[in-house]
Every structure is written in C-alpha cells, then in structure tokens.
Amino acid sequence: MKILALETSAKSASAAVVENGMVLASSYQCSGLTHSRTLMPMVEDMLRNSELKAADMDAIAVAAGPGSFTGLRIGVSAVKGLAWALQKPCCAVSTLEGMAENLRHLDDTLVICAMDARRNQVYNALFLADGGELKRLSDDRAIGLNELLAQMQTMNLPAKRVVLGDGAELCHRFLTENGFDCRLAPPMLLRQSAVGVALAAERKGEFIPAEALAPVYLRLSQAERERLARGEAI
C-alpha cells in the first residue's frame, strides 16, 4: 500500500511516500520557516515531481507527538484535512517511534530517542534495534535527564548505545559527562523525518478515520501550566 506521511514535530518539516518498505518520494526542509508556510507546498511539489497524486494514496500518516505544540497541530490538521477530503484512513505514529526507524538496521544497539522538552527534560523513548527489528523498551514520556540516566543505569543494556533526535546533542552531552557511554547517530540519521513515520505506519498497520486523529502532547503547554498555577480552569 502507498502511504503519504508528514513530519512537523520540530524545526524541520518533511513529507514522504512509501510503498511496501520502499521510499517512492521524500522532501525535507529545515530552513526555519514556519510549517504552515512550507508544508503543503512541499507535499504538492513532491507529489507532482514524482508523478504521484494524493488520490493514489491508500492512507495518510503523521507524527502525532510528542513534539512542538504548534508543529504537531499543523501536521495533524493537515493530515486530517487531506484524509477527510480524500476519504482516506489515517495513522497516528509516535514521533519517537518514527525517529527510531532511522536506526532499525543496527544490531544489538540501544536506541535513545530524545527531543528537547525544555526545563531540563527530554521527550524520550528507548528501543532495542537488532536484526532489522525494533523492540520498544519504554513508553513515550517527558523525563528529566537525571531520571533518564538513573533508569538506564539500572537496566541490562547492550554495549552499543546511540542517541538521536532534535534533542540528541543535549542528551548525549549530559549522559557522557555523567559517565554513560553512548554516541550520537551520524548527521544524516540524526533527525526525525517523514520517511520513518511512513515506515512505522506501514509496519504498525493501525488506521483510524480522520475525525479520530489527535495530537499527543504528553504534558501541558506553558500557557496551560501558568493558568493552573493561577488556579484557573484550562
């Protein structure tokens, strides 16, 4: 099946089309421009240049979270609109699971997915990559770097440990400074992309109608936290 996927969880934006594990088309941009300005023109250009049509897709996938609140809303809204108009099913993919697809090919390797969640926290999930398979070792969570380190120090982990994601440099620096042996993924595999989202959606095989698609934030926004601190309803 052909799956169109969008990824807007952080600074970069990307789109891809995958069919039976093969990437048919992809587009990636990390220019600092807003996703609301770049995303749909990117999708349209990618499909046109590949002689594909949105109507040819069997499903549409999106990195549903965690990530930037604004970025996630843009990506999810775009997919809901496309899916609704085309009457196609959707797939909500964990941003972290889509990211881990970059390192699926490694053997006996701990994959540490990290996105900067501010306040000395990362959005994180742990996976074991081995033999072309990914085994999830933790749920998606917002976790302090100290807590993440303490948890991993109690686990029976493989000797090879790789950190990736838009918070990878922050996480890697903290872990190595505190004696945890790990390395950064190579630059071309360091950031999340729509290719990983599409591949994860294809393997997941769980599709929902457009109206059921929603972002997954994992924690309240700063504005919501401030309102709660003032005793106001969200």
Backbone as CSV, one residue per row, in Angstrom:
resi,resn,N_x,N_y,N_z,CA_x,CA_y,CA_z,C_x,C_y,C_z
1,MET,0.830,-1.188,0.000,0.000,0.000,0.000,0.873,1.250,0.000
2,LYS,0.346,2.323,-0.592,1.060,3.597,-0.625,0.627,4.425,0.578
3,ILE,1.620,4.924,1.320,1.353,5.757,2.485,2.063,7.091,2.323
4,LEU,1.287,8.160,2.396,1.836,9.511,2.453,1.998,9.876,3.918
5,ALA,3.169,10.379,4.302,3.423,10.726,5.697,3.958,12.145,5.816
6,LEU,3.593,12.803,6.920,4.073,14.146,7.219,4.739,14.154,8.585
7,GLU,5.797,14.957,8.734,6.518,15.079,9.995,6.787,16.557,10.268
8,THR,6.179,17.088,11.334,6.314,18.512,11.654,6.534,18.710,13.151
9,SER,7.134,17.737,13.816,7.200,17.759,15.275,8.246,18.715,15.840
10,ALA,9.168,19.201,15.005,10.238,20.073,15.493,10.528,21.141,14.438
11,LYS,11.763,21.623,14.380,12.103,22.717,13.480,11.965,22.331,12.017
12,SER,12.324,21.102,11.686,12.258,20.656,10.295,10.846,20.206,9.937
13,ALA,10.575,20.203,8.648,9.321,19.659,8.124,9.669,18.712,6.997
14,SER,8.924,17.632,6.878,9.214,16.674,5.813,7.953,15.940,5.410
15,ALA,8.025,15.381,4.200,6.935,14.588,3.647,7.550,13.420,2.903
16,ALA,6.846,12.316,2.829,7.371,11.138,2.135,6.224,10.250,1.689
17,VAL,6.513,9.452,0.670,5.593,8.408,0.226,6.368,7.094,0.228
18,VAL,5.800,6.095,0.893,6.411,4.768,0.995,5.431,3.726,0.492
19,GLU,5.950,2.728,-0.173,5.124,1.608,-0.615,5.886,0.310,-0.385
20,ASN,5.337,-0.573,0.418,5.935,-1.876,0.701,7.405,-1.760,1.123
21,GLY,7.672,-0.814,2.018,9.015,-0.650,2.555,9.965,0.144,1.683
22,MET,9.519,0.550,0.502,10.369,1.313,-0.407,9.947,2.774,-0.423
23,VAL,10.919,3.673,-0.360,10.635,5.106,-0.407,10.456,5.521,-1.864
24,LEU,9.253,5.964,-2.208,8.977,6.403,-3.582,9.314,7.876,-3.780
25,ALA,9.155,8.670,-2.710,9.435,10.100,-2.805,9.612,10.647,-1.403
26,SER,10.424,11.692,-1.282,10.567,12.351,0.016,11.025,13.784,-0.197
27,SER,10.675,14.631,0.771,11.072,16.032,0.735,11.320,16.482,2.157
28,TYR,12.401,17.229,2.373,12.816,17.631,3.715,13.261,19.076,3.681
29,GLN,12.853,19.840,4.693,13.252,21.235,4.760,13.499,21.625,6.206
30,CYS,14.630,22.277,6.459,14.952,22.752,7.803,15.506,24.166,7.671
31,SER,14.641,25.068,7.225,15.064,26.431,6.895,14.703,27.436,7.970
32,GLY,13.926,27.001,8.974,13.483,27.934,9.995,12.175,28.612,9.659
33,LEU,11.659,28.392,8.447,10.363,28.949,8.081,9.258,28.155,8.766
34,THR,8.117,28.781,8.962,7.025,28.111,9.661,6.443,26.977,8.818
35,HIS,6.035,25.919,9.491,5.455,24.774,8.787,4.171,25.155,8.069
36,SER,3.423,26.084,8.619,2.175,26.487,7.977,2.445,27.105,6.599
37,ARG,3.654,27.621,6.427,4.037,28.235,5.142,4.646,27.218,4.180
38,THR,5.373,26.243,4.694,6.166,25.358,3.823,5.563,23.977,3.573
39,LEU,4.743,23.475,4.504,4.372,22.063,4.460,3.583,21.670,3.219
40,MET,2.455,22.305,2.970,1.610,21.876,1.850,2.257,22.133,0.493
41,PRO,2.959,23.271,0.270,3.699,23.400,-0.995,4.738,22.294,-1.174
42,MET,5.381,21.881,-0.068,6.346,20.793,-0.132,5.679,19.490,-0.575
43,VAL,4.523,19.199,-0.001,3.786,17.980,-0.363,3.368,18.025,-1.829
44,GLU,2.818,19.146,-2.243,2.353,19.286,-3.628,3.497,19.137,-4.619
45,ASP,4.636,19.780,-4.335,5.797,19.682,-5.239,6.339,18.255,-5.279
46,MET,6.419,17.609,-4.130,6.931,16.244,-4.073,6.062,15.300,-4.907
47,LEU,4.756,15.401,-4.752,3.854,14.517,-5.491,3.910,14.814,-6.987
48,ARG,3.910,16.078,-7.344,3.935,16.448,-8.763,5.236,15.987,-9.423
49,ASN,6.364,16.224,-8.766,7.654,15.840,-9.342,7.825,14.327,-9.429
50,SER,7.066,13.585,-8.610,7.142,12.125,-8.631,6.037,11.503,-9.475
51,GLU,5.221,12.364,-10.096,4.077,11.918,-10.896,3.141,11.025,-10.073
52,LEU,2.953,11.452,-8.824,2.002,10.790,-7.943,0.864,11.754,-7.641
53,LYS,-0.257,11.207,-7.202,-1.401,12.026,-6.822,-1.823,11.658,-5.405
54,ALA,-2.325,12.644,-4.681,-2.805,12.367,-3.331,-3.890,11.290,-3.350
55,ALA,-4.689,11.287,-4.397,-5.764,10.295,-4.503,-5.227,8.880,-4.672
56,ASP,-3.955,8.741,-5.067,-3.349,7.412,-5.230,-2.988,6.778,-3.893
57,MET,-2.976,7.572,-2.835,-2.542,7.057,-1.535,-3.613,6.156,-0.921
58,ASP,-3.147,5.116,-0.222,-4.069,4.239,0.494,-4.323,4.730,1.913
59,ALA,-3.376,5.491,2.470,-3.514,6.022,3.823,-2.571,7.202,3.983
60,ILE,-2.840,8.012,5.018,-2.010,9.177,5.300,-1.589,9.109,6.763
61,ALA,-0.295,9.220,7.009,0.245,9.088,8.366,0.862,10.405,8.811
62,VAL,0.977,10.549,10.121,1.567,11.773,10.672,2.277,11.453,11.979
63,ALA,3.353,12.190,12.233,3.981,12.145,13.557,3.064,12.914,14.494
64,ALA,2.336,12.193,15.347,1.282,12.802,16.157,1.783,13.338,17.489
65,GLY,3.038,13.083,17.814,3.589,13.577,19.065,4.408,12.505,19.752
66,PRO,5.214,12.947,20.695,5.349,14.289,21.238,6.131,15.214,20.318
67,GLY,6.204,16.490,20.733,6.956,17.460,19.951,6.459,18.859,20.197
68,SER,6.816,19.767,19.308,6.377,21.149,19.380,4.857,21.216,19.308
69,PHE,4.234,21.944,20.237,2.779,22.038,20.253,2.261,22.608,18.935
70,THR,2.875,23.685,18.475,2.436,24.309,17.228,2.697,23.398,16.041
71,GLY,3.895,22.802,15.990,4.235,21.917,14.884,3.289,20.730,14.781
72,LEU,2.990,20.111,15.915,2.088,18.962,15.906,0.698,19.358,15.423
73,ARG,0.213,20.498,15.882,-1.127,20.934,15.456,-1.177,21.147,13.948
74,ILE,-0.104,21.719,13.394,-0.070,21.956,11.949,-0.082,20.629,11.189
75,GLY,0.772,19.686,11.600,0.849,18.403,10.908,-0.430,17.610,11.004
76,VAL,-0.982,17.521,12.204,-2.219,16.751,12.402,-3.376,17.395,11.644
77,SER,-3.462,18.718,11.683,-4.541,19.404,10.962,-4.437,19.182,9.457
78,ALA,-3.202,19.214,8.944,-3.003,18.990,7.508,-3.429,17.585,7.107
79,VAL,-3.062,16.596,7.908,-3.424,15.209,7.595,-4.930,15.002,7.727
80,LYS,-5.547,15.577,8.754,-6.995,15.455,8.904,-7.707,16.044,7.689
81,GLY,-7.229,17.209,7.222,-7.848,17.840,6.062,-7.702,17.006,4.804
82,LEU,-6.493,16.497,4.579,-6.264,15.658,3.401,-7.093,14.381,3.462
83,ALA,-7.048,13.714,4.602,-7.750,12.446,4.749,-9.260,12.632,4.612
84,TRP,-9.773,13.706,5.181,-11.209,13.980,5.104,-11.629,14.228,3.649
85,ALA,-10.841,15.052,2.947,-11.185,15.390,1.566,-11.077,14.188,0.641
86,LEU,-10.076,13.336,0.888,-9.822,12.193,0.006,-10.518,10.919,0.472
87,GLN,-11.145,10.987,1.658,-11.797,9.809,2.240,-10.797,8.657,2.406
88,LYS,-9.660,9.007,3.018,-8.600,8.028,3.268,-8.435,7.836,4.779
89,PRO,-8.021,6.650,5.209,-7.746,6.440,6.627,-6.429,7.099,7.034
90,CYS,-6.269,7.309,8.344,-5.067,7.939,8.895,-4.330,6.965,9.808
91,CYS,-3.074,7.292,10.069,-2.306,6.556,11.063,-1.541,7.555,11.921
92,ALA,-1.772,7.513,13.222,-1.043,8.370,14.161,0.189,7.616,14.639
93,VAL,1.358,8.147,14.330,2.618,7.487,14.667,3.320,8.280,15.766
94,SER,3.834,7.598,16.763,4.671,8.248,17.764,5.863,8.891,17.072
95,THR,6.101,10.166,17.369,7.268,10.843,16.818,8.542,10.070,17.131
96,LEU,8.625,9.545,18.347,9.831,8.844,18.784,9.985,7.504,18.078
97,GLU,8.861,6.823,17.844,8.933,5.551,17.131,9.334,5.760,15.678
98,GLY,8.789,6.806,15.045,9.191,7.122,13.677,10.666,7.468,13.599
99,MET,11.160,8.185,14.600,12.567,8.555,14.678,13.460,7.318,14.789
100,ALA,13.043,6.365,15.604,13.837,5.148,15.817,14.007,4.341,14.538
101,GLU,13.085,4.504,13.579,13.203,3.794,12.295,14.530,4.087,11.607
102,ASN,15.115,5.265,11.872,16.402,5.625,11.256,17.498,4.618,11.587
103,LEU,17.380,3.953,12.757,18.450,3.074,13.231,18.006,1.616,13.324
104,ARG,16.900,1.292,12.695,16.382,-0.087,12.722,17.405,-1.087,12.204
105,HIS,18.278,-0.681,11.301,19.215,-1.595,10.646,20.355,-2.044,11.559
106,LEU,20.547,-1.400,12.700,21.670,-1.721,13.582,21.429,-3.041,14.313
107,ASP,22.509,-3.653,14.782,22.423,-4.913,15.522,22.737,-4.682,16.994
108,ASP,21.921,-5.267,17.861,22.125,-5.253,19.313,22.537,-3.863,19.803
109,THR,21.701,-2.868,19.516,22.010,-1.473,19.833,20.849,-0.827,20.572
110,LEU,21.159,-0.138,21.662,20.160,0.656,22.366,19.954,1.955,21.600
111,VAL,18.718,2.234,21.220,18.366,3.466,20.518,17.702,4.405,21.527
112,ILE,18.345,5.535,21.788,17.862,6.509,22.752,17.292,7.696,21.970
113,CYS,15.978,7.778,21.898,15.327,8.869,21.174,15.150,10.050,22.121
114,ALA,15.520,11.240,21.673,15.480,12.410,22.553,15.063,13.656,21.786
115,MET,14.031,14.305,22.302,13.605,15.603,21.791,13.665,16.590,22.952
116,ASP,14.132,17.790,22.689,14.256,18.790,23.751,12.864,19.222,24.209
117,ALA,12.530,18.925,25.462,11.236,19.301,26.032,11.355,20.509,26.951
118,ARG,12.532,21.141,26.981,12.805,22.296,27.831,12.752,21.892,29.309
119,ARG,13.049,22.836,30.164,13.001,22.634,31.618,13.840,21.424,32.045
120,ASN,14.980,21.218,31.343,15.904,20.126,31.648,15.256,18.754,31.494
121,GLN,14.308,18.672,30.563,13.648,17.406,30.253,13.794,17.097,28.767
122,VAL,13.613,15.829,28.444,13.512,15.409,27.050,12.259,14.561,26.887
123,TYR,11.674,14.621,25.697,10.707,13.613,25.308,11.542,12.411,24.879
124,ASN,11.255,11.272,25.445,12.158,10.138,25.267,11.405,8.818,25.153
125,ALA,11.996,7.919,24.400,11.626,6.506,24.414,12.890,5.715,24.103
126,LEU,12.961,4.507,24.633,14.100,3.621,24.409,13.664,2.438,23.562
127,PHE,14.518,2.053,22.613,14.252,0.907,21.753,15.519,0.057,21.650
128,LEU,15.334,-1.217,21.394,16.444,-2.099,21.058,16.348,-2.413,19.574
129,ALA,17.386,-2.024,18.819,17.470,-2.361,17.397,18.309,-3.610,17.247
130,ASP,17.766,-4.617,16.568,18.523,-5.853,16.393,17.926,-6.661,15.247
131,GLY,18.777,-7.002,14.299,18.342,-7.853,13.192,17.238,-7.255,12.350
132,GLY,17.233,-5.938,12.201,16.202,-5.291,11.400,14.886,-5.092,12.121
133,GLU,14.855,-5.369,13.416,13.642,-5.200,14.211,13.869,-4.155,15.301
134,LEU,12.778,-3.530,15.722,12.818,-2.577,16.827,11.940,-3.099,17.956
135,LYS,12.517,-3.233,19.131,11.762,-3.640,20.312,11.659,-2.458,21.254
136,ARG,10.445,-2.070,21.592,10.246,-0.935,22.483,10.595,-1.339,23.911
137,LEU,11.433,-0.532,24.581,11.842,-0.794,25.954,11.186,0.153,26.957
138,SER,10.551,1.219,26.468,9.876,2.160,27.360,8.743,2.837,26.610
139,ASP,7.806,3.363,27.365,6.761,4.181,26.768,7.330,5.540,26.389
140,ASP,6.618,6.282,25.550,6.953,7.679,25.311,6.704,8.437,26.611
141,ARG,7.628,9.341,26.960,7.445,10.105,28.196,8.251,11.393,28.137
142,ALA,7.841,12.366,28.947,8.662,13.538,29.216,9.409,13.232,30.502
143,ILE,10.729,13.239,30.440,11.515,12.759,31.572,12.731,13.652,31.788
144,GLY,13.077,13.896,33.036,14.273,14.667,33.348,15.517,13.879,32.981
145,LEU,16.570,14.587,32.604,17.800,13.910,32.195,18.404,13.105,33.342
146,ASN,18.328,13.621,34.554,18.825,12.868,35.708,18.053,11.571,35.902
147,GLU,16.734,11.641,35.739,15.900,10.457,35.909,16.179,9.439,34.808
148,LEU,16.356,9.925,33.576,16.657,9.025,32.460,17.972,8.292,32.710
149,LEU,18.999,9.023,33.112,20.292,8.411,33.397,20.165,7.365,34.503
150,ALA,19.498,7.717,35.587,19.342,6.787,36.714,18.617,5.523,36.277
151,GLN,17.607,5.670,35.451,16.870,4.496,34.989,17.745,3.597,34.136
152,MET,18.473,4.173,33.192,19.292,3.357,32.298,20.430,2.675,33.046
153,GLN,20.908,3.285,34.108,21.988,2.674,34.891,21.531,1.407,35.607
154,THR,20.234,1.221,35.756,19.705,0.017,36.409,19.313,-1.061,35.411
155,MET,19.404,-0.770,34.116,18.951,-1.706,33.082,20.122,-2.511,32.531
156,ASN,19.818,-3.703,32.075,20.802,-4.541,31.391,20.817,-4.155,29.920
157,LEU,21.738,-3.284,29.544,21.730,-2.688,28.217,22.891,-3.198,27.369
158,PRO,22.716,-3.212,26.045,23.823,-3.606,25.175,24.956,-2.583,25.228
159,ALA,26.122,-2.980,24.792,27.291,-2.094,24.841,27.169,-0.939,23.862
160,LYS,26.451,-1.165,22.762,26.287,-0.107,21.760,25.039,0.699,22.092
161,ARG,25.213,2.032,22.253,24.104,2.922,22.592,24.196,4.157,21.700
162,VAL,23.107,4.478,20.999,23.104,5.591,20.056,21.951,6.531,20.385
163,VAL,22.246,7.838,20.401,21.246,8.864,20.693,20.895,9.592,19.404
164,LEU,19.600,9.838,19.192,19.186,10.596,18.016,17.983,11.448,18.355
165,GLY,17.660,12.372,17.452,16.546,13.281,17.637,17.013,14.715,17.751
166,ASP,16.073,15.663,17.733,16.482,17.063,17.777,17.003,17.466,19.151
167,GLY,16.841,16.602,20.154,17.438,16.838,21.464,18.637,15.941,21.725
168,ALA,19.151,15.312,20.681,20.219,14.325,20.855,21.505,14.936,21.401
169,GLU,21.890,16.100,20.898,23.144,16.710,21.363,23.053,17.028,22.853
170,LEU,21.945,17.600,23.278,21.731,17.912,24.688,21.790,16.650,25.538
171,CYS,21.086,15.622,25.124,21.025,14.368,25.875,22.379,13.669,25.890
172,HIS,23.039,13.607,24.750,24.337,12.947,24.636,25.370,13.624,25.526
173,ARG,25.386,14.935,25.508,26.351,15.673,26.330,26.137,15.382,27.815
174,PHE,24.886,15.403,28.252,24.596,15.143,29.663,24.990,13.720,30.040
175,LEU,24.624,12.749,29.218,24.899,11.348,29.547,26.397,11.072,29.599
176,THR,27.133,11.548,28.598,28.569,11.260,28.558,29.312,11.993,29.677
177,GLU,28.871,13.200,30.004,29.503,13.931,31.107,29.289,13.236,32.445
178,ASN,28.262,12.397,32.511,27.969,11.665,33.733,28.338,10.180,33.634
179,GLY,29.243,9.876,32.708,29.832,8.548,32.653,29.056,7.484,31.932
180,PHE,27.999,7.867,31.196,27.211,6.877,30.458,27.747,6.814,29.031
181,ASP,28.250,5.667,28.627,28.882,5.508,27.318,27.822,5.429,26.221
182,CYS,27.846,6.381,25.291,26.920,6.386,24.155,27.494,7.287,23.075
183,ARG,26.923,7.220,21.894,27.392,8.071,20.808,26.202,8.666,20.075
184,LEU,26.468,9.735,19.340,25.436,10.354,18.521,25.256,9.582,17.218
185,ALA,24.026,9.526,16.728,23.788,8.991,15.389,24.497,9.877,14.369
186,PRO,24.886,9.334,13.217,25.525,10.170,12.191,24.577,11.270,11.731
187,PRO,25.111,12.394,11.247,24.278,13.555,10.910,23.095,13.251,9.993
188,MET,23.288,12.364,8.999,22.197,12.119,8.049,21.067,11.291,8.651
189,LEU,21.314,10.706,9.843,20.287,9.905,10.509,19.865,10.499,11.847
190,LEU,20.370,11.674,12.160,20.193,12.233,13.497,18.783,12.770,13.745
191,ARG,18.139,13.329,12.729,16.853,13.988,12.899,15.690,13.120,12.408
192,GLN,14.548,13.326,13.010,13.346,12.631,12.590,12.922,13.080,11.191
193,SER,12.258,12.197,10.464,11.790,12.542,9.126,10.529,11.765,8.804
194,ALA,9.829,12.228,7.764,8.580,11.595,7.352,8.798,10.188,6.815
195,VAL,9.999,9.890,6.334,10.274,8.520,5.863,10.082,7.538,7.016
196,GLY,10.650,7.854,8.179,10.485,6.988,9.342,9.040,6.869,9.765
197,VAL,8.301,7.980,9.687,6.879,7.958,10.037,6.116,7.021,9.106
198,ALA,6.388,7.108,7.808,5.697,6.259,6.841,6.028,4.787,7.058
199,LEU,7.305,4.479,7.299,7.702,3.093,7.526,7.082,2.536,8.810
200,ALA,7.048,3.372,9.856,6.438,2.939,11.112,4.944,2.705,10.934
201,ALA,4.288,3.563,10.177,2.855,3.405,9.928,2.582,2.118,9.157
202,GLU,3.432,1.844,8.183,3.263,0.635,7.381,3.407,-0.614,8.246
203,ARG,4.386,-0.625,9.127,4.591,-1.783,10.000,3.505,-1.871,11.065
204,LYS,3.070,-0.719,11.538,2.042,-0.676,12.575,0.714,-1.205,12.052
205,GLY,0.326,-0.741,10.876,-0.891,-1.238,10.242,-2.168,-0.924,10.990
206,GLU,-2.178,0.149,11.779,-3.363,0.538,12.543,-3.880,1.873,12.016
207,PHE,-5.055,1.844,11.410,-5.582,3.034,10.754,-6.906,3.459,11.373
208,ILE,-7.125,4.768,11.392,-8.303,5.349,12.014,-8.908,6.379,11.068
209,PRO,-10.177,6.733,11.265,-10.771,7.799,10.446,-10.216,9.159,10.824
210,ALA,-10.337,10.106,9.916,-9.768,11.443,10.116,-10.270,12.092,11.394
211,GLU,-11.548,11.908,11.712,-12.107,12.593,12.880,-11.536,12.076,14.195
212,ALA,-10.916,10.895,14.180,-10.349,10.328,15.412,-8.892,10.717,15.620
213,LEU,-8.283,11.368,14.638,-6.866,11.730,14.729,-6.684,12.929,15.652
214,ALA,-5.730,12.839,16.568,-5.475,13.936,17.508,-4.004,13.942,17.897
215,PRO,-3.437,15.125,18.187,-2.038,15.192,18.628,-1.859,14.616,20.024
216,VAL,-0.647,14.142,20.302,-0.298,13.589,21.617,0.805,14.467,22.191
217,TYR,0.464,15.274,23.194,1.411,16.260,23.712,2.257,15.742,24.876
218,LEU,1.781,14.783,25.625,2.431,14.199,26.805,2.420,15.107,28.036
219,ARG,2.412,16.413,27.852,2.333,17.304,29.013,1.628,18.583,28.612
220,LEU,1.214,19.368,29.577,0.512,20.620,29.317,1.450,21.650,28.698
221,SER,0.880,22.556,27.922,1.653,23.659,27.374,2.014,24.634,28.489
222,GLN,2.955,25.529,28.229,3.356,26.521,29.223,2.169,27.388,29.616
223,ALA,1.375,27.791,28.636,0.214,28.637,28.935,-0.769,27.904,29.846
224,GLU,-0.969,26.613,29.592,-1.879,25.844,30.437,-1.321,25.675,31.843
225,ARG,-0.012,25.465,31.951,0.610,25.339,33.270,0.471,26.645,34.063
226,GLU,0.638,27.772,33.371,0.529,29.059,34.046,-0.896,29.313,34.517
227,ARG,-1.873,28.907,33.731,-3.275,29.081,34.128,-3.595,28.215,35.339
228,LEU,-3.067,26.981,35.347,-3.295,26.123,36.506,-2.655,26.712,37.768
229,ALA,-1.464,27.288,37.609,-0.764,27.878,38.745,-1.549,29.047,39.334
230,ARG,-2.332,29.726,38.478,-3.165,30.831,38.944,-4.534,30.344,39.463
231,GLY,-4.728,29.011,39.387,-6.000,28.464,39.860,-7.124,28.592,38.860
232,GLU,-6.779,28.828,37.576,-7.801,28.977,36.539,-8.022,27.641,35.859
233,ALA,-9.228,27.434,35.325,-9.557,26.227,34.577,-8.871,26.285,33.216
234,ILE,-8.494,25.108,32.715,-7.862,25.044,31.400,-8.933,25.087,30.318
